[in-house]
Amino acid sequence: MPASDILNPTTVWEEDIEDSMTPDYGFTRKRSNTMLQKKALGGTPWTRETQNTGHIFNLTWTTRSWLCVQRLKRYWEQYGDGFFTIVDWDGGSRQYVGRFTTEVVPVEIGNGMWTVQNVTFEEIPQQAMVEYPSDWAGDAIAFFITNDFGDQKLATSGSWTQTARNSVAGSQGTEHVSLATVGTPYVTMDDPGTLGDWACYEYRGYGFRLYMLQGPAFGKCDLSIDGVFVETLDLYNATAIGPQIVYTQQSLPLDIHRVQVTCDASKNGSATGTNVSWYALEVMR
């Protein structure tokens, strides 16, 4: 696949070009802002994602060999109507799939060396990657049932109700501190397990981790991603252990995704109920 053509697969000196393809500057790690923001007079902010645009970098290579410059020019011309992978080695080796959107214009600085400045690399959504983003502690953010103003952000249909919980029963996992160490009070969206009731969150990004409550009175629900059924989640646990990661999907390309759970009114044979409770969605940005 084109994404497997990596511009800078290593940080070390490449003998065939007598140089390194890694840029000196430009990985600002800033996503394009596609958020529509509105605020009524005297009210609170309201936001909505409008596009699936990702990161845009303005890259510079200084004092490079002509062979290095030739490779940059080839990538500009070869992938003008396609995409390739570039690696941010200083940013945790994170990969981005996209293309150059401005021409590679080298400037000779003497002694057979060249500098290339202000080359724009634009990430392209919906494309498979060799390695998907995986730094959950550094690059992920959490979306909860409501925002800080109390506005519900989780779309629901059916008998769902918000529940403010004043304590966390049982032990919490430690895989991700900001979510696993749940503060109190915290809010969940709860359903008795009525057949067909659903809850859905839409976000812009890559993969996600879904947090739901688990305990003796919790049943099963069907998980779908972008309208496609993935698997049935069993939320039963012998003791109440509060919000837990019940599903992780890391290999999703950049896009606007929808994560939905649908109650199927069934349960584990040991469960005492069919309850379903959504806590949070942690997404890779």
N, C-alpha and C positions, 0 to 999 in steps of 0.2 A: 504494500500500500504506500502511497506517496508520503504519508507521515513517517515512514521508516527511513526516509532520506533525511538524515540529520546534518544540519549545517556544521555544527561544532560538537561532534560526538565525544570529544575528550578535551581536557584542559592542557594537555602536554603538547610539546613541539611535534608537528607533523612533518616528516621528512620530505614528503612529496611536494609540499608547498613552501618548505623552509620557513614555517611560521605556525601560528595558532589561529584558528577561525573564531575564537571567542572574542566578542567586542570588549573594548575598554570601558565604555560608559553606555548608559541608556536604559538599564533594567530598573525603571522606576517602580515597577510592581503596582501600578495604578490602573484599575479597571475603568473603562469608559462609563460615564454617568448616563444611564438611560432611565433614570427614575423620574416619573412625573410627580411633581409635588404641588399640592394645593393647600390653601389655608383660608378658611372662611373668616370674615371679620369677627374678631373676638373669640374665634374657635381654636381648635388644635390642628396640627398638620395632618395631611392625608397623602399617602404615597401609593404609587403603583408602577411596576416594571412595564416598560413599553417595547423593549427590543432585547434581542439576545446577544448584543455586542459584548466582546470580551476586552482583553488587554490590548493596549497600543503602546509600543516602545519607539523611542527615537534614538537609534544606535550609532555609535562612533567607533571606528577602528583607527588607531594612530600608529604611524611608523611601521607599516606592513610591507611585506614583499609583494612584487608584482603578481606572483602566482596566487597569493591570498586574494588580491584584488580581482584577479580573473575569476576565481571561484565565486566571489560575491556577485560579480556581474552575471555569471552563469545562472545563479539562483534567482536573480532579478528577472532575467529573460525567460528561463525555463518554467518558472512557477508564477508567471504573470497571470495565468488562467488556471492556477492550481494551488497547492499548498505543500509545505515542508515543516520540519520540526526544528526549533532552536531551543537550546538548553541554557537556563540561567544558573550557571555553576555556583555563583556567589550567593544565590538565593535558595540554597538547599537542593540544587540540581533539578529544579522544577522544569518541566517541559511545556512548550507552547506550540500549537499547530497553527500556521498561518502563512503569510506571504509578505514580501516587500511591496509597499504601495507607492514608494518614491524611488526614483532612479538612483543607481549606484554611480556616483561621480567622484572618481579619484583625483587627488591633487598631489603632484610630485613635490616632495620636500627635500630632495637631494640624496646623493649616495645610493641611488636605486631604490629608495623607499618611498612609500605613498601613504597618504591619510585619506580616509573616507568618512565623511561626517553627515549627520542628520539623515540617516536612512530609516524610514518609518517601517516598522514591522507591525502588521495588524492581525490579530487572532481571528480565525475563521470558525464560526460555530458549527455544531452538528457533525464534526469529523472525528473519526476514531483516532486514538492516540496510542503510541508505543507504551508510555507510562502515564497513568492518570495522576492528578494531584493527590497527595496522601498525607500532608502535614496537617492533621486535624487540630493540633494545638495552636498552630500558627496561622493557618489560612482559612479555617472554618468559622462560621458564626451560627448562632442559634436563633430560630424563630419559635416564639411561644404562642400560646392560645390568644393572648391579647398583647397589644403594645403597652408602653408605659402610660399612655393616656386612657387605657381601659377599653380601647376599640378592639373588637374581635377581629382577628386576622385569619382564623381558620374557617373555611367554608364548610357548612354542614347541611344535611338534610335528614329530617326525622326527629327523634326524641332526645337529641343531645342537649345537655345542660352544663353550664360552668360550675365547678366546685372548687371553693377555696379550702385548701387543706392546711391545717395548722401543725402537723407533725409528719415526720417521715418514719414509717414503720420498717423495721428490719435493717439489714446492712446495705450500703450503697457500693456500687462498683467504683473503681478508681481509674478506669480507662481514660476518662476525660473529666478533669476536676470541676470545671465550671458548670457542667451539667450533672455529673454523678454526685457531687456534694450539693445536694439540693437545699436551697435556703427555705425558710419558712416565714410567712405562709407562701405556698405556691398554688397555681391554678391548673386544673386539668379540665378537659372536655369529656364528659361521661355519657355513656349510652347504656341502657339495660341489655343491649344485645338484640334489639328488634331487627328482624330480618329485612335487609335492604337499606337500613340506615347507613349513611356514609359521611365521612369527614375528609376534606381535601385541602392540601396546601400547594400553592404555586410559587415557584421561585426561579431566579436566574442563577445558574452556576453549573457545577459538575455533579459529583456524587453526593450522597447524604447518609445520615444515620438517624433512624427513627427511635424516639424514646416513648415508651408507653408504660402504664402501671402493670405490675404482675402480682398475683396473689391467689388465694384459694377460691375466690368468687369470680374470677375472670375467665371469660370464654375464648372463642376463636373469632378471627376476622380475616377477610381476604384483602391482600395487598396488591395494588396495581400501580404501575409507573407509566405515565403518559397514556393511560387508557388501556394498557395491556396487563392482564393478570400475571402476577409473579409467583405468589405462593400464599398458603393459608398460615397465619400466625397463631400459635397457641400461647395465650397469655397466662395460663395456669402456673402457679407455683404453690408449694405446700404452705408457705408462710408469706405474709404481705411484705414485699421488699421495695415498694415504691417504684419510681421511674427507673427504667432500665433500657439499655440498647437492645431492641428486639429485632432490628434488621439493619444491615449495612450494605450499601451498594456504592462501591467506589468507582466502578468503570462506566461512568456516564460522561459523554462529551458535553462541552459547553452548549447550553441551550436554556430555554424556559421550560422547566419540567413541572409535572404535576404528580404528587404523591397522594394516593387515596387509600383509605381503609374502609371496607364495607362489612358491616355486621352480618354474620350468616346464621345467627341464633343457635349455634352449636357449641359444644364444650368438651373438654377433656373428661374422661370417665371419672376422674377424681375431683373435678371441680364442683363447687356448690352453686355456681351461677354462670351467667353468660355475659357479664359486664365487660365493656370495652372502654378504656380511658386513655386518651391521647394527652401526652405531656409536651413534647417539643420535637422539632425537626432541626437537626444540625446539618448545614449544607457547606460544601466546599466552594470557595469563591475564587 
